[in-house]
Amino acid sequence: MNEIEFKTNIYDIIRRNIKKYRKERGMTSAQLAELVDLSHDFIRQIESEKTAYNFSVDTFYKISVALNVKLDDLIQE
């Protein structure tokens, strides 16, 4: 059986991509927070690489919809 290689920290990849796509769309973190019904501070924590804050699949999904990107796009390096 072949070994499966997992990314060491998928949350860091997702964080960077959320921030990248948000900025590409000219959206502030406050605007994203409003679209997904979360606090501005929570979105900032999600995007921060200094904070090891994990988030739910539900939040991940809502952010992808708000940014109009596929979930796959948010996990690509």
VMD Tcl script that draws the C-alpha trace (Angstrom):
set ca {
  {0.00 0.00 0.00}
  {1.32 3.46 -0.91}
  {1.98 6.06 1.74}
  {-0.23 9.13 1.73}
  {1.45 12.49 2.16}
  {-0.51 15.03 4.19}
  {0.23 18.74 4.32}
  {1.81 19.64 7.64}
  {-0.47 22.56 8.39}
  {-3.48 22.82 6.15}
  {-4.82 25.70 8.25}
  {-1.87 27.90 7.24}
  {-2.53 27.19 3.56}
  {-6.23 28.00 3.97}
  {-5.47 31.19 5.92}
  {-3.15 32.51 3.21}
  {-5.65 31.67 0.49}
  {-8.60 33.30 2.27}
  {-6.59 36.49 2.62}
  {-5.35 36.29 -0.99}
  {-8.80 35.81 -2.51}
  {-10.36 38.42 -0.23}
  {-7.80 41.00 -1.34}
  {-8.16 40.00 -5.01}
  {-11.84 40.81 -4.71}
  {-11.11 44.19 -3.11}
  {-12.89 43.13 0.06}
  {-11.95 44.11 3.59}
  {-11.98 41.57 6.40}
  {-14.89 43.51 7.92}
  {-16.88 43.09 4.68}
  {-16.12 39.36 4.60}
  {-17.14 39.05 8.24}
  {-20.47 40.70 7.50}
  {-21.14 38.40 4.53}
  {-20.54 35.24 6.56}
  {-22.17 36.56 9.76}
  {-19.01 36.38 11.86}
  {-17.18 39.03 13.84}
  {-14.47 41.10 12.20}
  {-12.09 39.99 14.93}
  {-12.82 36.33 14.17}
  {-11.99 36.79 10.47}
  {-8.77 38.57 11.41}
  {-7.87 35.65 13.70}
  {-8.57 33.15 10.92}
  {-6.29 35.05 8.54}
  {-3.54 35.60 11.10}
  {-0.62 33.19 10.98}
  {0.32 34.29 14.49}
  {-2.88 32.85 15.91}
  {-3.24 29.09 15.79}
  {-7.00 29.35 15.59}
  {-8.90 26.54 13.94}
  {-12.30 27.00 12.35}
  {-15.18 24.75 11.46}
  {-16.04 23.22 8.12}
  {-19.19 25.35 8.17}
  {-17.09 28.53 8.46}
  {-14.73 27.28 5.75}
  {-17.70 26.67 3.44}
  {-19.34 30.04 4.14}
  {-16.10 31.88 3.42}
  {-15.64 30.02 0.13}
  {-19.18 30.98 -0.93}
  {-18.67 34.62 0.10}
  {-15.40 34.79 -1.84}
  {-16.93 32.90 -4.77}
  {-14.16 30.29 -4.83}
  {-14.26 26.51 -4.72}
  {-13.21 24.81 -1.51}
  {-10.43 23.18 -3.53}
  {-9.00 26.60 -4.35}
  {-8.65 27.40 -0.66}
  {-6.58 24.32 0.07}
  {-4.14 24.61 -2.84}
  {-0.59 25.73 -2.09}
}
mol new
graphics top color blue
foreach p $ca { graphics top sphere $p radius 0.5 }
foreach p [lrange $ca 0 end-1] q [lrange $ca 1 end] { graphics top cylinder $p $q radius 0.2 }
display resetview
